[in-house]
């Protein structure tokens, strides 16, 4: 597995801003799960940091492996007196399941489908306009 490094991703604003997610740590669990965390520390306090979590889990007994990435984008509220606090967050999750015997071509197809689907107008409208298919 590669060592953690900075991940730079543009946000969805009219003039995109590049967010640098800096490695915050990685740990292996006794059940062979690996959990890694990156933080965009460009904001003023921990409650306001954008987060990227990565998880790897071997699924025992069936040869499957689960990989997931979770983006957590907090929304802060600033009270009339006191410090801003996290009111809620928007979370995006990508989850991939692959068999240990999956060929490179099969994995590339899965990555391409996810990449192209999330770049599609359908996906954009389903999320931003809350218009999923019916």
C-alpha positions as a Python dict, from the first residue, in 0.01 Angstrom:
ca = {
    (1, 'X'): (0, 0, 0),
    (2, 'X'): (128, 348, -77),
    (3, 'X'): (229, 586, 196),
    (4, 'X'): (-14, 868, 265),
    (5, 'X'): (54, 1188, 73),
    (6, 'X'): (-132, 1513, 20),
    (7, 'X'): (-449, 1487, -190),
    (8, 'X'): (-552, 1805, -376),
    (9, 'X'): (-914, 1827, -494),
    (10, 'X'): (-1114, 2119, -634),
    (11, 'X'): (-1446, 2206, -476),
    (12, 'X'): (-1764, 2277, -672),
    (13, 'X'): (-1778, 2656, -648),
    (14, 'X'): (-1824, 2879, -953),
    (15, 'X'): (-1453, 2954, -927),
    (16, 'X'): (-1316, 2625, -793),
    (17, 'X'): (-1089, 2634, -492),
    (18, 'X'): (-823, 2366, -454),
    (19, 'X'): (-842, 2193, -115),
    (20, 'X'): (-529, 2022, 9),
    (21, 'X'): (-607, 1722, 226),
    (22, 'X'): (-300, 1659, 443),
    (23, 'X'): (-231, 1313, 591),
    (24, 'X'): (-342, 1296, 953),
    (25, 'X'): (-264, 933, 1018),
    (26, 'X'): (-333, 574, 934),
    (27, 'X'): (-386, 273, 1154),
    (28, 'X'): (-424, -99, 1106),
    (29, 'X'): (-691, -277, 1306),
    (30, 'X'): (-659, -629, 1452),
    (31, 'X'): (-909, -758, 1192),
    (32, 'X'): (-674, -634, 912),
    (33, 'X'): (-884, -325, 838),
    (34, 'X'): (-685, -15, 755),
    (35, 'X'): (-824, 330, 825),
    (36, 'X'): (-657, 649, 700),
    (37, 'X'): (-753, 1013, 753),
    (38, 'X'): (-670, 1335, 567),
    (39, 'X'): (-769, 1686, 678),
    (40, 'X'): (-806, 2012, 487),
    (41, 'X'): (-673, 2236, 761),
    (42, 'X'): (-729, 2564, 575),
    (43, 'X'): (-1011, 2658, 813),
    (44, 'X'): (-973, 2799, 1162),
    (45, 'X'): (-1059, 2506, 1388),
    (46, 'X'): (-1097, 2128, 1390),
    (47, 'X'): (-1478, 2148, 1370),
    (48, 'X'): (-1447, 2329, 1037),
    (49, 'X'): (-1190, 2100, 872),
    (50, 'X'): (-1300, 1912, 563),
    (51, 'X'): (-1214, 1545, 611),
    (52, 'X'): (-1133, 1252, 386),
    (53, 'X'): (-1143, 903, 539),
    (54, 'X'): (-1024, 594, 359),
    (55, 'X'): (-1103, 242, 470),
    (56, 'X'): (-985, -97, 350),
    (57, 'X'): (-1155, -410, 482),
    (58, 'X'): (-1088, -767, 375),
    (59, 'X'): (-1419, -953, 398),
    (60, 'X'): (-1338, -1286, 558),
    (61, 'X'): (-1440, -1608, 394),
    (62, 'X'): (-1550, -1492, 50),
    (63, 'X'): (-1240, -1339, -110),
    (64, 'X'): (-1390, -990, -127),
    (65, 'X'): (-1223, -663, -29),
    (66, 'X'): (-1408, -342, 48),
    (67, 'X'): (-1254, -2, -15),
    (68, 'X'): (-1433, 316, 84),
    (69, 'X'): (-1370, 687, 87),
    (70, 'X'): (-1584, 928, 287),
    (71, 'X'): (-1578, 1306, 248),
    (72, 'X'): (-1715, 1509, 539),
    (73, 'X'): (-1785, 1876, 471),
    (74, 'X'): (-1901, 2055, 786),
    (75, 'X'): (-2141, 2348, 802),
    (76, 'X'): (-2071, 2586, 1087),
    (77, 'X'): (-2299, 2821, 1275),
    (78, 'X'): (-2166, 3132, 1443),
    (79, 'X'): (-2376, 3228, 1743),
    (80, 'X'): (-2414, 3591, 1843),
    (81, 'X'): (-2172, 3522, 2127),
    (82, 'X'): (-1916, 3246, 2139),
    (83, 'X'): (-1716, 3044, 1892),
    (84, 'X'): (-1851, 2890, 1571),
    (85, 'X'): (-1960, 2529, 1602),
    (86, 'X'): (-2046, 2246, 1365),
    (87, 'X'): (-2421, 2241, 1304),
    (88, 'X'): (-2429, 1959, 1047),
    (89, 'X'): (-2225, 1814, 766),
    (90, 'X'): (-2263, 1695, 411),
    (91, 'X'): (-2111, 1354, 355),
    (92, 'X'): (-2013, 1189, 28),
    (93, 'X'): (-1918, 822, 20),
    (94, 'X'): (-1758, 608, -249),
    (95, 'X'): (-1755, 235, -185),
    (96, 'X'): (-1598, -31, -404),
    (97, 'X'): (-1610, -407, -356),
    (98, 'X'): (-1366, -624, -547),
    (99, 'X'): (-1277, -990, -539),
    (100, 'X'): (-913, -1066, -462),
    (101, 'X'): (-890, -1240, -803),
    (102, 'X'): (-1027, -942, -999),
    (103, 'X'): (-810, -865, -1299),
    (104, 'X'): (-654, -522, -1353),
    (105, 'X'): (-883, -465, -1654),
    (106, 'X'): (-1190, -534, -1438),
    (107, 'X'): (-1072, -294, -1170),
    (108, 'X'): (-999, -26, -1432),
    (109, 'X'): (-1354, -69, -1569),
    (110, 'X'): (-1503, -23, -1222),
    (111, 'X'): (-1296, 292, -1160),
    (112, 'X'): (-1391, 434, -1502),
    (113, 'X'): (-1762, 371, -1445),
    (114, 'X'): (-1757, 542, -1104),
    (115, 'X'): (-1553, 834, -1239),
    (116, 'X'): (-1775, 882, -1544),
    (117, 'X'): (-2099, 837, -1350),
    (118, 'X'): (-2006, 1092, -1086),
    (119, 'X'): (-1905, 1333, -1366),
    (120, 'X'): (-2241, 1286, -1545),
    (121, 'X'): (-2518, 1544, -1557),
    (122, 'X'): (-2758, 1285, -1416),
    (123, 'X'): (-2549, 1244, -1099),
    (124, 'X'): (-2502, 1621, -1066),
    (125, 'X'): (-2878, 1686, -1090),
    (126, 'X'): (-2967, 1394, -864),
    (127, 'X'): (-2750, 1540, -587),
    (128, 'X'): (-2765, 1919, -631),
    (129, 'X'): (-3128, 1943, -740),
    (130, 'X'): (-3235, 1641, -535),
    (131, 'X'): (-3382, 1481, -846),
    (132, 'X'): (-3302, 1109, -839),
    (133, 'X'): (-3463, 878, -1091),
    (134, 'X'): (-3808, 745, -1015),
}
